[in-house]
Amino acid sequence: MSGLVNVLVIVAVAALVIFRQFRARRIDADRRW
């Protein structure tokens, strides 16, 4: 059970990091135009 929780936490953190990078990149693209 704890292993499953660790996997979910890792996936959530990875998704959050990817989302933040994608949002920052999108803001930079909007700023360029």
C-alpha atoms as one frame of an Amber mdcrd trajectory, in Angstrom:
protein
   0.000   0.000   0.000   2.760   2.437   0.912   4.464   1.649  -2.415   1.305
   2.631  -4.288   1.109   5.886  -2.332   4.746   6.659  -3.179   4.040   6.048
  -6.872   1.016   8.353  -6.771   3.049  11.076  -5.041   5.845  10.785  -7.613
   3.352  10.960 -10.497   1.608  13.967  -8.935   4.901  15.832  -8.442   6.040
  15.016 -11.987   2.700  16.206 -13.416   2.924  19.426 -11.379   6.468  20.141
 -12.601   5.510  19.445 -16.232   2.405  21.637 -15.888   4.443  24.513 -14.423
   7.054  24.244 -17.186   4.350  24.125 -19.881   2.547  27.140 -18.382   5.797
  29.146 -18.074   6.735  28.278 -21.660   3.265  29.307 -22.838   3.532  32.638
 -20.992   6.939  33.277 -22.604   5.459  32.493 -26.032   2.575  34.912 -25.409
   5.043  37.560 -24.222   7.063  37.182 -27.449   4.019  37.899 -29.578
